[in-house]
Amino acid sequence: MKQKHYWGILLLSGCVTLSMATLAWTDEDERWEHERGEHGFIQQTAGVSPVSNPAYKTECSACHFAYPAGFLPERSWVKIMNNLDDHFGENAELNAQTKVEIENYLRGHAADRIPNRFGRSILRSVDAGATPLRISETGYFQHKHREIPSRMVAGNPKVGSFSNCLSCHSMADRGSFDEHGVSIPGFGRWED
């Protein structure tokens, strides 16, 4: 009887340990990594929806990559859209109808409006009172790019800055920012 009791306690302890390890692993996975679809294939980076609004795509892509709305919280997009006359040193003002359409799209698809892992990861990486205006200011972005030397990006004339997503993430316009598909111009495939 004592031996059965011993094995029962051992089995229970093993199950509890395994459960705790799984919860810890899941939390870390949800915080920083990618969602995997059926058969383990990587889907869009943890729920990053590619840009689907034609006005946003047209207007913003005229000067830079049209960043997925899920990269910032709603309050950030509102502040950006309300300061288009000084958009990072440029005048990017829009007519009223286009501005409203784009702002509504960005607000509706922001990190805090789309309930998925990626949005939660972005939000956890931004202080509650903070309103980042640059995606590169979020803790999530900084965590994901922490091992890449500045000389490979900012010091690389083929890239220029960390805001030039398409130079290294060739499928960024389709919502894929998978680290396994990164190729840094002049340096090749990135392996961390």
N, C-alpha and C positions, 0 to 999 in steps of 0.2 A: 504494500500500500504506500509506503514511504517513497518507493522508487517512482510510482505513478505520479505522486504529488510533486516530486522533484522535477520530472519531465514536463508536467503541466506548467509549473512555474517557469521553467526554462523556455518552453514554447511561448508562453504569454509574454515573457520578457523580450524574446526575439521579435514577436509581432509588434510590440510597442516600440521597440528600437527601429524596426523597419518602417513603421508608420511615421515616426518622428523624422527619420531621414528623408522619407518621401515628401513630407510636408516642407521641410527645409529646402530640398532640391526644387520642388515645384515653385516655392516663393521666389527663389533666385532665378529660376527659368522665366517666371512671369515678369520679374523685374527687369531683366536685361536681355534675354535671348529671344529667339524666333519661335513662332508657332510652327508646329509640324503637322502637316495634313496626314491623310490616310497613307500608309506605307512609309511614313517618315520623311516624305519629300517636303522641302521647305516651301511654304506658301509665301504670299507677300509678307514682307517683314512685319510679323506680329500684328497684322491688321492695318497696315498703311494702305489707305485707299488712294489709287492714282487720281490725279486731278481729272474731274469729269465735267467741270463747268466750262463751256466754250469761251465765255467772256473773260473769265479769269485766266484761262490758258492763253488766249490771244493777247490780252493787255499786259499781263505780267511777263510772259515769255518774250515779249518784244525787247526786254532789257536783261532779264535773268531767268534762271530756271524757276518755273512755277512750282513752288514747294507744296507738298501735300498739306492740307489744312490740319491734319492730325498731328503735325509736328509742334504745334503751339496751342495753349489754352485759348478759349474764346476771348478773354480780356485782352490778350496780346493782339489778336487780329483786329479787335475794335480799335485799339490804340493806333495800330499801324494804319488802318483805313482812315482814321480821323486826322492823320498827319501826312497825307499824300503830297502836300505842298512842299514838304521837306522830308522826302523819303530817302533816308540815308544820304543826304546831300544833294538829291535830285528832285526836281519837280515832277511828280507822277500823278498829278490831278486828273480826275476822270469826270465825265459828265455825270450828272446826278443819278440818272437811271442805271448806268453801268456800275457806278459806285455802290448803289444799293444792292444790285444783283450780286456783285462780287462779295460784298460784305456779308450778305445773307448766306451765301454759299460757304464762305470761310467760317462763319459763326456756327452754322449747322453741322459742319464736319470737323470742328475743332476737337482737340484731345479730350476735353471735358464733356463733349456732346456725343461722342461715339463710344459706347461702352465696350471696349475691347482691351486686350492685354497691352497693346502698344500705347494706347491713350493713357491707361493707368500708369504705365512706366514713365511716360513723359511727365504726367502730373506729380508723381512721387518725387521726381527729380527737380521740381520747381518749388521754391518756397511759397507757402500759401499767400503771402502778401506781395510776391514778386510778379512783375509783368514783363517777361523777357520779350525783347523786340527782335532778337536774333536767335535762330534755332541753335546756333553754336554756343549760346549762353546757358542752355539747359544742361543739367547734370547728366541726363541720359546721353546727349550728344557727346559731351566731354568724356564720359565713361567709354563709349564706343570707339572714340578716336584717340584715347590716351596713349596708346603705344606707337602711334604714327609720328615719326620725327617731323618737326616743322619744316625742315629742309626739303622734305619730300612733297610738301604741299605749298605752304606760303613761300618757300624759297625755290619753288619749281615753276618756271615760266609757263609750263604747259598746264598748270593747275591754277596757281595764283593765290587761292585761299580755300579754307574749309567750306565756304559757302558755294563753291563750284561743284555741286554734287555729281553732275553728269560726267565730269572729267574722269572720275574714278569708278562711279557706280553707273555702268553703261545702261542699265535697265531702270534707272531711277524714275524716268518719265512714265513707267508702267507700275510704279509703286514698289519696286524691288530694290532694297538696299542691303541685300544679303551680303555678309562679309566674305563669303566664299567666292563671290563673283567680282570682288574688287581688283582692279588693275590700275596701278598708279602710273600715269604717263612718264616715260623715261626710267621707270623702276620695275615695271611689270606687276605680276600678280602679288597681292599682299597676303602674307601668311603670318598670323600672330602666334 
